[in-house]
């Protein structure tokens, strides 16, 4: 009952913020757009109409047409699949690796902890986006390789956060009691430590999705992401930059889509940070 009341309190704190409600609605709309893209899309994102090349927004094409006469709105709708898939998949993989590495390093301590943290320091020594560019350049362009690159560079932050949380938790009485009862280390980590350390990880993962979406768009802009003719917001911006003064809609609308999605995710992250802050209530279980 106490846990249920705490969850209700967290939900109430979330719903008090208009920015969180706005962010949640926008994120849900983008997610539904990605899932039902073939049904929502007003046309074929690959269909070319050279006569309508660079045409501005009209009744037939609400967001205009690109240099090949393809419908910009249809390509934005289908491009949402690439951005959201890259963001969610990369964060899920990074989170799994980070949780495993960070929890084992913190609980084991000693040489294991030092080894894992020195490996993390090596990754932190390089700017993330440059490391991602280098990896995708070696692996080759494509969504799969973009996700691999983002996952490899993304686990470090989660590992360091979960390590810090578990270093504090492992000294508490309920962990000592579990050890005294002979509970295996694996079960202590999974059932006692991780559930009490997830709040900052959930917040970080929310912001991580936004960062991964921006990174995927940046790699696609450089030609290292999904390849033409598959629609991608970053690639669309790259295609439109040559016609910025002639047909600004080609670049403007994909850019607005990225900005709106990332902003809404950040609103959610801010709300989660306030609602899940341990100072607002709750204690270790």
C-alpha positions as a Markdown table, in Angstrom:
| # | Residue | x | y | z |
|---|---|---|---|---|
| 1 | Unk | 0.0 | 0.0 | 0.0 |
| 2 | Unk | 2.8 | 2.4 | 0.8 |
| 3 | Unk | 4.5 | 1.7 | -2.5 |
| 4 | Unk | 1.2 | 2.3 | -4.3 |
| 5 | Unk | 0.7 | 5.6 | -2.5 |
| 6 | Unk | 4.2 | 6.7 | -3.4 |
| 7 | Unk | 3.6 | 5.9 | -7.1 |
| 8 | Unk | 0.4 | 7.9 | -7.0 |
| 9 | Unk | 2.3 | 10.8 | -5.4 |
| 10 | Unk | 4.9 | 10.6 | -8.2 |
| 11 | Unk | 2.2 | 10.6 | -10.8 |
| 12 | Unk | 0.4 | 13.6 | -9.2 |
| 13 | Unk | 3.7 | 15.6 | -9.2 |
| 14 | Unk | 4.2 | 14.8 | -12.9 |
| 15 | Unk | 0.7 | 15.8 | -13.9 |
| 16 | Unk | 1.0 | 19.1 | -12.0 |
| 17 | Unk | 3.5 | 20.4 | -14.6 |
| 18 | Unk | 2.0 | 21.6 | -17.9 |
| 19 | Unk | 5.4 | 21.1 | -19.6 |
| 20 | Unk | 5.3 | 17.4 | -18.7 |
| 21 | Unk | 1.8 | 17.0 | -20.0 |
| 22 | Unk | 2.8 | 18.8 | -23.2 |
| 23 | Unk | 5.9 | 16.7 | -23.6 |
| 24 | Unk | 4.1 | 13.5 | -23.0 |
| 25 | Unk | 1.4 | 14.3 | -25.5 |
| 26 | Unk | 3.9 | 15.3 | -28.2 |
| 27 | Unk | 6.0 | 12.2 | -27.5 |
| 28 | Unk | 3.0 | 10.0 | -27.7 |
| 29 | Unk | 1.9 | 11.6 | -31.0 |
| 30 | Unk | 5.4 | 11.1 | -32.5 |
| 31 | Unk | 5.4 | 7.5 | -31.3 |
| 32 | Unk | 2.0 | 6.8 | -32.8 |
| 33 | Unk | 3.1 | 8.5 | -36.0 |
| 34 | Unk | 6.2 | 6.2 | -36.3 |
| 35 | Unk | 4.1 | 3.0 | -35.5 |
| 36 | Unk | 1.3 | 3.9 | -38.0 |
| 37 | Unk | 3.4 | 5.7 | -40.6 |
| 38 | Unk | 2.1 | 3.8 | -43.6 |
| 39 | Unk | -1.5 | 4.6 | -42.6 |
| 40 | Unk | -0.9 | 8.3 | -41.6 |
| 41 | Unk | 1.4 | 9.2 | -44.5 |
| 42 | Unk | -0.5 | 11.3 | -47.1 |
| 43 | Unk | 1.5 | 9.7 | -49.9 |
| 44 | Unk | 4.4 | 7.5 | -50.9 |
| 45 | Unk | 7.6 | 8.9 | -49.5 |
| 46 | Unk | 9.6 | 7.5 | -52.4 |
| 47 | Unk | 7.3 | 8.7 | -55.3 |
| 48 | Unk | 8.9 | 11.3 | -57.5 |
| 49 | Unk | 7.3 | 14.1 | -59.4 |
| 50 | Unk | 10.0 | 16.1 | -61.1 |
| 51 | Unk | 7.5 | 18.6 | -62.4 |
| 52 | Unk | 6.8 | 19.6 | -58.8 |
| 53 | Unk | 10.5 | 19.8 | -57.8 |
| 54 | Unk | 11.1 | 22.3 | -54.9 |
| 55 | Unk | 7.4 | 23.3 | -54.9 |
| 56 | Unk | 6.4 | 25.2 | -51.7 |
| 57 | Unk | 3.6 | 24.0 | -49.4 |
| 58 | Unk | 0.2 | 23.6 | -51.1 |
| 59 | Unk | -3.1 | 21.9 | -50.7 |
| 60 | Unk | -1.8 | 18.8 | -52.4 |
| 61 | Unk | 1.5 | 18.8 | -50.5 |
| 62 | Unk | 1.0 | 20.4 | -47.1 |
| 63 | Unk | 4.8 | 20.8 | -46.4 |
| 64 | Unk | 5.9 | 21.1 | -50.0 |
| 65 | Unk | 8.1 | 18.9 | -52.2 |
| 66 | Unk | 11.8 | 18.2 | -52.3 |
| 67 | Unk | 14.3 | 18.4 | -55.2 |
| 68 | Unk | 12.9 | 15.2 | -56.7 |
| 69 | Unk | 9.3 | 16.2 | -56.2 |
| 70 | Unk | 8.8 | 13.8 | -53.2 |
| 71 | Unk | 6.2 | 14.8 | -50.6 |
| 72 | Unk | 8.1 | 16.3 | -47.6 |
| 73 | Unk | 5.3 | 15.5 | -45.1 |
| 74 | Unk | 5.3 | 11.8 | -46.1 |
| 75 | Unk | 9.1 | 11.7 | -45.8 |
| 76 | Unk | 8.9 | 13.3 | -42.3 |
| 77 | Unk | 6.3 | 10.9 | -41.2 |
| 78 | Unk | 8.3 | 7.9 | -42.3 |
| 79 | Unk | 11.6 | 9.5 | -41.1 |
| 80 | Unk | 10.2 | 9.5 | -37.6 |
| 81 | Unk | 10.6 | 5.7 | -37.6 |
| 82 | Unk | 14.3 | 6.0 | -38.1 |
| 83 | Unk | 14.9 | 8.6 | -35.4 |
| 84 | Unk | 12.7 | 7.0 | -32.8 |
| 85 | Unk | 14.0 | 3.5 | -33.5 |
| 86 | Unk | 17.6 | 4.7 | -33.3 |
| 87 | Unk | 16.9 | 6.6 | -30.0 |
| 88 | Unk | 15.0 | 3.9 | -28.2 |
| 89 | Unk | 17.2 | 1.0 | -29.4 |
| 90 | Unk | 20.5 | 2.7 | -28.7 |
| 91 | Unk | 19.4 | 3.7 | -25.2 |
| 92 | Unk | 18.1 | 0.2 | -24.4 |
| 93 | Unk | 21.3 | -1.5 | -25.4 |
| 94 | Unk | 23.5 | 1.2 | -23.7 |
| 95 | Unk | 21.3 | 0.9 | -20.5 |
| 96 | Unk | 21.6 | -2.9 | -20.4 |
| 97 | Unk | 25.4 | -2.7 | -20.7 |
| 98 | Unk | 25.7 | 0.2 | -18.3 |
| 99 | Unk | 23.6 | -1.5 | -15.6 |
| 100 | Unk | 25.5 | -4.7 | -15.9 |
| 101 | Unk | 29.0 | -3.1 | -15.8 |
| 102 | Unk | 28.2 | -0.5 | -13.2 |
| 103 | Unk | 26.4 | -2.8 | -10.7 |
| 104 | Unk | 29.0 | -5.6 | -11.0 |
| 105 | Unk | 31.9 | -3.1 | -10.6 |
| 106 | Unk | 30.4 | -1.4 | -7.6 |
| 107 | Unk | 29.3 | -4.6 | -5.8 |
| 108 | Unk | 32.6 | -6.5 | -6.5 |
| 109 | Unk | 34.9 | -3.5 | -5.8 |
| 110 | Unk | 38.6 | -3.8 | -5.8 |
| 111 | Unk | 40.3 | -4.8 | -9.1 |
| 112 | Unk | 37.1 | -5.4 | -10.9 |
| 113 | Unk | 35.8 | -2.0 | -10.1 |
| 114 | Unk | 39.1 | -0.3 | -11.1 |
| 115 | Unk | 39.3 | -2.3 | -14.4 |
| 116 | Unk | 35.8 | -1.4 | -15.5 |
| 117 | Unk | 36.1 | 2.3 | -14.5 |
| 118 | Unk | 39.5 | 2.6 | -16.3 |
| 119 | Unk | 37.8 | 1.2 | -19.5 |
| 120 | Unk | 35.0 | 3.8 | -19.0 |
| 121 | Unk | 37.6 | 6.6 | -18.6 |
| 122 | Unk | 39.1 | 5.6 | -22.0 |
| 123 | Unk | 35.7 | 6.1 | -23.7 |
| 124 | Unk | 35.2 | 9.4 | -21.8 |
| 125 | Unk | 38.5 | 10.6 | -23.1 |
| 126 | Unk | 37.0 | 11.0 | -26.6 |
| 127 | Unk | 34.2 | 13.4 | -27.6 |
| 128 | Unk | 31.1 | 11.2 | -28.0 |
| 129 | Unk | 30.0 | 12.4 | -31.5 |
| 130 | Unk | 33.6 | 12.2 | -32.9 |
| 131 | Unk | 33.9 | 8.6 | -31.6 |
| 132 | Unk | 30.5 | 7.8 | -33.2 |
| 133 | Unk | 31.6 | 9.3 | -36.5 |
| 134 | Unk | 34.8 | 7.3 | -36.4 |
| 135 | Unk | 33.0 | 4.1 | -35.6 |
| 136 | Unk | 30.4 | 4.5 | -38.3 |
| 137 | Unk | 33.1 | 5.4 | -40.8 |
| 138 | Unk | 34.8 | 2.1 | -40.0 |
| 139 | Unk | 31.7 | 0.0 | -39.8 |
| 140 | Unk | 30.0 | 1.6 | -42.8 |
| 141 | Unk | 26.9 | 3.7 | -43.1 |
| 142 | Unk | 23.5 | 2.4 | -42.1 |
| 143 | Unk | 21.0 | 2.5 | -39.3 |
| 144 | Unk | 22.3 | -0.7 | -37.7 |
| 145 | Unk | 25.9 | 0.6 | -37.5 |
| 146 | Unk | 24.6 | 3.9 | -36.2 |
| 147 | Unk | 22.8 | 2.1 | -33.3 |
| 148 | Unk | 26.0 | 0.0 | -32.6 |
| 149 | Unk | 28.1 | 3.2 | -32.5 |
| 150 | Unk | 25.7 | 5.1 | -30.2 |
| 151 | Unk | 25.4 | 2.0 | -27.9 |
| 152 | Unk | 29.1 | 1.6 | -27.6 |
| 153 | Unk | 29.6 | 5.2 | -26.5 |
| 154 | Unk | 26.4 | 5.5 | -24.5 |
| 155 | Unk | 26.9 | 2.8 | -21.8 |
| 156 | Unk | 29.5 | 4.8 | -19.9 |
| 157 | Unk | 27.2 | 7.4 | -18.4 |
| 158 | Unk | 24.7 | 4.7 | -17.1 |
| 159 | Unk | 27.5 | 2.6 | -15.7 |
| 160 | Unk | 29.0 | 5.5 | -13.7 |
| 161 | Unk | 25.6 | 6.5 | -12.4 |
| 162 | Unk | 24.5 | 3.0 | -11.3 |
| 163 | Unk | 28.0 | 2.5 | -9.8 |
| 164 | Unk | 27.7 | 5.6 | -7.6 |
| 165 | Unk | 24.2 | 4.6 | -6.4 |
| 166 | Unk | 25.2 | 1.0 | -5.6 |
| 167 | Unk | 28.3 | 2.1 | -3.7 |
| 168 | Unk | 26.0 | 4.0 | -1.4 |
| 169 | Unk | 23.4 | 1.3 | -1.1 |
| 170 | Unk | 25.6 | -1.6 | -0.5 |
| 171 | Unk | 26.6 | -0.3 | 2.9 |
| 172 | Unk | 23.0 | 0.0 | 4.2 |
| 173 | Unk | 21.5 | -2.4 | 6.7 |
| 174 | Unk | 19.1 | -4.2 | 4.4 |
| 175 | Unk | 22.0 | -5.3 | 2.2 |
| 176 | Unk | 24.0 | -6.4 | 5.2 |
| 177 | Unk | 21.0 | -8.4 | 6.4 |
| 178 | Unk | 20.6 | -10.0 | 3.0 |
| 179 | Unk | 24.3 | -11.0 | 3.0 |
| 180 | Unk | 23.9 | -12.4 | 6.6 |
| 181 | Unk | 21.0 | -14.6 | 5.4 |
| 182 | Unk | 23.2 | -16.0 | 2.7 |
| 183 | Unk | 21.4 | -14.4 | -0.3 |
| 184 | Unk | 23.5 | -14.9 | -3.4 |
| 185 | Unk | 25.3 | -11.8 | -4.8 |
| 186 | Unk | 23.4 | -11.9 | -8.0 |
| 187 | Unk | 20.0 | -11.9 | -6.2 |
| 188 | Unk | 21.1 | -9.0 | -3.9 |
| 189 | Unk | 22.0 | -6.9 | -7.0 |
| 190 | Unk | 18.8 | -7.8 | -9.0 |
| 191 | Unk | 16.3 | -7.7 | -6.2 |
| 192 | Unk | 17.6 | -5.3 | -3.6 |
| 193 | Unk | 20.2 | -2.9 | -5.1 |
| 194 | Unk | 19.0 | -2.2 | -8.7 |
| 195 | Unk | 15.3 | -1.4 | -7.8 |
| 196 | Unk | 16.5 | 1.2 | -5.3 |
| 197 | Unk | 18.9 | 2.8 | -7.7 |
| 198 | Unk | 16.8 | 3.1 | -10.8 |
| 199 | Unk | 15.4 | 6.6 | -10.3 |
| 200 | Unk | 18.4 | 8.5 | -11.6 |
| 201 | Unk | 18.9 | 5.9 | -14.4 |
| 202 | Unk | 15.3 | 6.4 | -15.6 |
| 203 | Unk | 15.9 | 10.2 | -15.7 |
| 204 | Unk | 19.3 | 9.8 | -17.5 |
| 205 | Unk | 17.8 | 7.3 | -20.0 |
| 206 | Unk | 15.0 | 9.8 | -20.9 |
| 207 | Unk | 17.6 | 12.5 | -21.7 |
| 208 | Unk | 19.7 | 9.8 | -23.5 |
| 209 | Unk | 16.9 | 9.1 | -26.0 |
| 210 | Unk | 16.9 | 12.8 | -26.9 |
| 211 | Unk | 20.7 | 12.8 | -27.3 |
| 212 | Unk | 20.6 | 9.6 | -29.4 |
| 213 | Unk | 18.0 | 11.2 | -31.7 |
| 214 | Unk | 20.1 | 14.3 | -32.3 |
| 215 | Unk | 23.2 | 12.1 | -32.8 |
| 216 | Unk | 21.5 | 9.9 | -35.4 |
| 217 | Unk | 20.3 | 13.0 | -37.2 |
| 218 | Unk | 23.8 | 14.4 | -37.1 |
| 219 | Unk | 25.3 | 11.2 | -38.5 |
| 220 | Unk | 22.6 | 11.0 | -41.2 |
| 221 | Unk | 23.4 | 14.7 | -42.1 |
| 222 | Unk | 27.0 | 13.6 | -42.7 |
| 223 | Unk | 25.9 | 10.7 | -44.8 |
| 224 | Unk | 26.8 | 8.1 | -42.2 |
| 225 | Unk | 23.3 | 7.1 | -41.2 |
| 226 | Unk | 20.5 | 5.5 | -43.3 |
| 227 | Unk | 21.2 | 5.7 | -47.0 |
| 228 | Unk | 18.9 | 7.2 | -49.7 |
| 229 | Unk | 16.2 | 6.9 | -50.6 |
| 230 | Unk | 15.2 | 5.9 | -47.1 |
| 231 | Unk | 13.8 | 9.1 | -45.4 |
| 232 | Unk | 15.7 | 10.4 | -42.4 |
| 233 | Unk | 15.4 | 13.8 | -40.8 |
| 234 | Unk | 19.1 | 14.4 | -40.8 |
| 235 | Unk | 19.5 | 13.4 | -44.4 |
| 236 | Unk | 16.6 | 15.6 | -45.4 |
| 237 | Unk | 18.2 | 18.6 | -43.8 |
| 238 | Unk | 21.4 | 17.8 | -45.7 |
| 239 | Unk | 19.5 | 17.5 | -49.0 |
| 240 | Unk | 17.7 | 20.8 | -48.4 |
| 241 | Unk | 20.7 | 22.9 | -47.4 |
| 242 | Unk | 21.7 | 23.5 | -51.0 |
| 243 | Unk | 18.2 | 25.0 | -51.6 |
| 244 | Unk | 18.0 | 27.0 | -48.4 |
| 245 | Unk | 17.1 | 30.3 | -50.0 |
| 246 | Unk | 15.1 | 28.8 | -52.9 |
| 247 | Unk | 13.0 | 26.2 | -51.0 |
| 248 | Unk | 13.6 | 26.6 | -47.2 |
| 249 | Unk | 10.7 | 24.2 | -46.4 |
| 250 | Unk | 12.9 | 21.2 | -47.3 |
| 251 | Unk | 15.2 | 22.0 | -44.4 |
| 252 | Unk | 12.9 | 23.8 | -42.0 |
| 253 | Unk | 10.2 | 21.2 | -41.4 |
| 254 | Unk | 12.6 | 18.2 | -40.7 |
| 255 | Unk | 14.5 | 20.6 | -38.4 |
| 256 | Unk | 11.3 | 21.5 | -36.6 |
| 257 | Unk | 10.4 | 17.9 | -36.2 |
| 258 | Unk | 13.7 | 17.2 | -34.5 |
| 259 | Unk | 13.4 | 20.2 | -32.3 |
| 260 | Unk | 9.9 | 19.4 | -31.2 |
| 261 | Unk | 10.6 | 15.8 | -30.4 |
| 262 | Unk | 13.8 | 16.5 | -28.5 |
| 263 | Unk | 12.2 | 19.4 | -26.6 |
| 264 | Unk | 9.2 | 17.3 | -25.6 |
| 265 | Unk | 11.5 | 14.4 | -24.4 |
| 266 | Unk | 13.5 | 17.0 | -22.4 |
| 267 | Unk | 10.3 | 18.3 | -20.8 |
| 268 | Unk | 9.5 | 14.7 | -19.8 |
| 269 | Unk | 13.0 | 14.3 | -18.4 |
| 270 | Unk | 12.8 | 17.5 | -16.3 |
| 271 | Unk | 9.4 | 16.4 | -14.9 |
| 272 | Unk | 10.7 | 12.9 | -14.0 |
| 273 | Unk | 13.8 | 14.4 | -12.4 |
| 274 | Unk | 11.5 | 16.5 | -10.1 |
| 275 | Unk | 9.0 | 13.8 | -9.4 |
| 276 | Unk | 11.5 | 11.0 | -8.7 |
| 277 | Unk | 13.8 | 13.1 | -6.7 |
| 278 | Unk | 14.4 | 11.1 | -3.5 |
| 279 | Unk | 14.1 | 14.3 | -1.5 |
| 280 | Unk | 10.4 | 14.4 | -2.5 |
| 281 | Unk | 9.7 | 11.2 | -0.6 |
| 282 | Unk | 10.2 | 7.5 | -0.4 |
| 283 | Unk | 12.9 | 5.5 | 1.4 |
| 284 | Unk | 15.0 | 2.4 | 0.6 |
| 285 | Unk | 13.1 | -0.9 | 0.5 |
